[in-house]
Amino acid sequence: MVEKTLNLQNSQLSWLRLEQEFSFELEDSFYWLLSNLEIHRFSFEHVPHNKITKTLFIWLPLSEWSVKEQETLVQSLISLAKVFELTLPPCKCIQVKDEDWSLSWKKNWKPDPIGKSILILPAWLDVPETFLARKIIRLDPGSAFGTGSHPSTRLCIEALDNDPPVGQVIADIGCGSGILSLTALKLGAKSTFSVDTDSLAISATKSNSALNDFSENCLNVFLGSIELVEANIPRKKIDLVLCNILAPVIKSIGPGFEKIIGHKGKVIVSGLLVEQIEELKEFFLQLGWQVLEIKTKDQWALMVLTLDLP
């Protein structure tokens, strides 16, 4: 099923780009699969007005992926499609230059209004006149996931927009491109402590902070996870935790939320599927958290928590 279009032994090319056309209904499942495999360099693209198919682009460093591993990944996509009784066309496999892979997806990315007041704006575009009244977040995700297009990210941005964190100290666990940290700051947050285990995400968050003229004292970025927040937070602790990660990761770090949250603080977890709501709800209830709100979008869900204190 893999259609190889270039010689993979060319040492001058260091990235492999997989191009897989698929039916719209597979997007959430493909996103879930790639995130579980800890593959972060991918994008979904479609031609405007095409409501039937999209194209999945995956960039793999050639030095880290053998031919067998590439074929196994493609077979995983095929197997997942079969679950939905769908057949995929052949997957294209193309070598690209190091500077090409992070640029090729940009051509179809447009200004994206979210919620009542936010506009996610590709850093290389001017602000459209129709959106001048919105709070502009300039973004260049680079190699990190997070353009605001995924339902779990949109749920988080809408939650922040509906209840602006004015004057609050924020923790953004798994910050990716920094999009949620930037949104919180644009909506009045005092500062953020943003962490991610991917060094490329850290670089992207720092770059996007600079694009939006936020100082290092305002948007604090650390390579790591929740333990880095705990080690660096002020005495007052965190007012709001943002955690847009997959459900298994949320469960693994969930017991640590209590260590960083301040009195009457809240936690917003997203990245969970609708069918995982009850499982996550029971998990946090057993840890002493109260579920304040649940929101859904497509197959994805968001949950707002606070400690159930007397």
N, C-alpha and C positions, 0 to 999 in steps of 0.2 A: 504493500500500500504506500510505501514511501517513494516519492518521485525525486530522485537526486538529479540536480541540474548543474552541479559544479563538482570538480575534483576536490574531495575533502582533504587531500594531503597537501594542499597549497599552504605553506607556512606563513605567507604574508596575510592570510585572512584568519582572524582569530575567533569569529562568531559564526554560529549556525542559526539560521532563521527558519523555523518551521511555519508553514502557512497552511492552515486547515480551515476549509469552508465548512459551515455547519448550519443547521436550522436554529432559528432564534431561541426555541425553547430549551436548548442545551446550554445556554450561556452560564446560568447559575451553577449547573453541575460541573461544567469545565472549570469555572473559577474555584469551586470547592476542591476539585481534584488537584489542580496546580498548587493551590495554597497548602494542601496536605502534603504535597511532595516538596514543599519549600522552594518552589519555583516562583520567583517574584518578577522576572523580566518578561512580561507578556502584555498584550493589549487585544481588545476586541474592536473591530472596525466594521462599518457597513456603509454602503452607498445610500445617500439620502433617498427616502421614499421606498427603499427596499425593505419590506416588512417580512420577508421570508428567510433570507440567509444573512449571516455575518461571516467574517473571517477572523480566526484566532491566529495571532502572531506570537510565537515563542522564540526568545533569543537564548541560546545556550553557549557558554564558553567552550570552544572546541577542546581546550586542554583538559577539561573536567568531564566530558561526556564521550564515552566510547560509542562506536557504531551500534553495538548491542544495546546499550542503554538508550540510545536514540530510538531504536526500533521498539523497545519495550514501552517507551513513553507514547509513541504513536499508537501502539496496540492498546494501551490503556484508554486512549480517547475513543478508539473504535469500540472497545468493549462497553464503555459507558453509554455510547450512542445506541448500542444494541439493547440495553436495558429499556430504552424508550421506543424500541422497535424502529430505529432509524439507521440508515446507512450513510457513511461518510464517503465523499469523493476522495481520490488519492491525496495524500499530504505532500506538499512540496517541501523540499529541503535545500536551502540555498545558503551559501557562504556569503557573509557581508563583512566589510571593513569595520574595525573597532568603532570608528566615529559614525558609522552609518546606522547601526541598529537602534540607537536611541533617538534618531531623527526621523526615521521613515514613517512612524505612526503619527507624527505631528500634523501631517497634511490635512487630515479630516477633523481635527479637534477644533471646536468652535466655542465662543463665549457661552457659558452655561449658567442661566439664572436658577437659583435654588432657594426655596422658601420665600419669605416675604421681602427679604432685603439683601441677599447675598448674590454676588456674581463671581463665578470662577472664570478668570480670564487668562488664556494662554499668554505667557509673558511676552511673546513676540507680536501680539496684536494690540491695536488701539481700542479704547473703550467705545463701544457703539453708543450713539447719542440716546437711543431708547433706554439704556441702562445706566445713565449718568447718575441717577439718584440712588443707586444701590451701593452697598459697601463692596469695594473691589478687592478681590484676592488674586494677585498675580501669581501664576504657578507655572513652573517648569519641572515636572516630576522627574525628568532624567531617567535613571534606572530604577526608581522606586515606584511601587504601586500607589496610586492615590490621585486621581484626577477629578473625583467627585461623581463619576458616572455610575459607580456601582450602587445598587439599592441600599446596602448597609451603610455606606458613607453618606448617602443622601439622607437617610434616617437620622444620622448623628447631626448633620448640619441643620436639618429642619428642627431637631430638638433644641439645639443651641439658639437658633433664630427665634423660636417660640418662647424661650425663657432665657434671655441674654444673661451671661455670667458676669455682670458688671461688678468690678472690684474684686473678683474671685481669683484664687490661685488654683491653677489647673495642672493635672497630671495627664499626659497623653501617652498611654502605653501601646507601643507598636505604632509609632507616629508616621511611618512610611514617608510620604512626601512632605509631611508637616501640615497637611490641609486642615485638620481639625484644630491644631494648635493655632494656626493663623486665623481660622474662623472665630475661635474663642476670643483672641486678642482684638480682632476687628469689632467684635460685639461688646467690648468693654472689659475683658478680663485684665487683671493686674499683671499676671505673669504666668508662664507655663514651664513645666518640667517635662520635657519630651524625650522618650527613650525608644530605642529600637535595637534589635540584635543584629541587624544588617548594616554594615558600615556604609553601604551605598545609600541607604535611607537617611543616615545621619548627614551625609554630604548634601543630599537633596534638601533636607529640612533646613540646614544652615543656609544654603543658597537661596531658598524660597523666603527665608526670614529676611535676608538682605534685599531681595526683590521688593519686599513690602515695607522696607525701612524700619524693621524692628531691631532693637539693640540686643546684644547678647544677654544683658541683664533682664530683658523682657522675655525672651524665648531661650530658655536654657536647654541644651541638647546633650544627651549622654548615650554612649554606646552600651547597651545592656538592657535589663528589664526592670521590673518593679523594685528590685533591691537598690538600684541606682537612685530611684526617686526617694526611697526611704533614707538613703545616706546623705542626700543633698537638700531635702526639703527644709523650709524654715520651721521654727518652733511652733508656729501657728498651725502647721500641717496643711493638707490639701482640702480645698472646698469642693472640688468636682473632679472626679476621675473619668476620663474618656478611654474606652477600651474597645476598639473596633477590630477584633481578632476572631478567629474561628473558635467555636464552642469548646473543643478539647483544651485549647490554650487558655481560654478564660477560666476553665475549671482548675487548671494547674496553678494559676497565679491568684485565683479568687481569694484564697485564705490570707493573702498578703494585703488585700485592700484595707482591712481594719487597721493595719499598722501605719498607714499613711493618711487616712481620712480624718478630717477634723470634726468637731462637734456639729451635728446637723448637716454634715456633708453628704453629697450624693455621688453615685456611680452610674454612669451610662455604659452599658455593654451592648455591643452590636456584633454583627458577623455570625449570628446564630440563625439557623433555619427555623421556619415556623414550627416544624415538628419537634424541635428541640426545646421549645418554650417551657413545657412542663418539667422536663428534666433539669433545666437550669434554674427554674423557679424553685423547685424542691431543694436543689443543691444550696442555693443562697439562703433559703429559709432555715435550713439546718445550721448554717453558719451565723444565724442571728440577724440576717438582713430582712428588711421589709420591701416588698415590691410595690412601688408607687404607680408605675405606668408601664404598659406594653404597647408598642406600635409595630405595625407590619407594613411591608412594601414588597409586592410580588411574593417570592418564597422566603424572604428574609425578615428578621425580627430585631427589635430593639427593646431593652428592658432598663427601666430607671429604678435604682435601689437606694435605700438609706438604712442605716443601722437601726434596728428595732430597740431603741433605748427606753428605759422607764421614764 
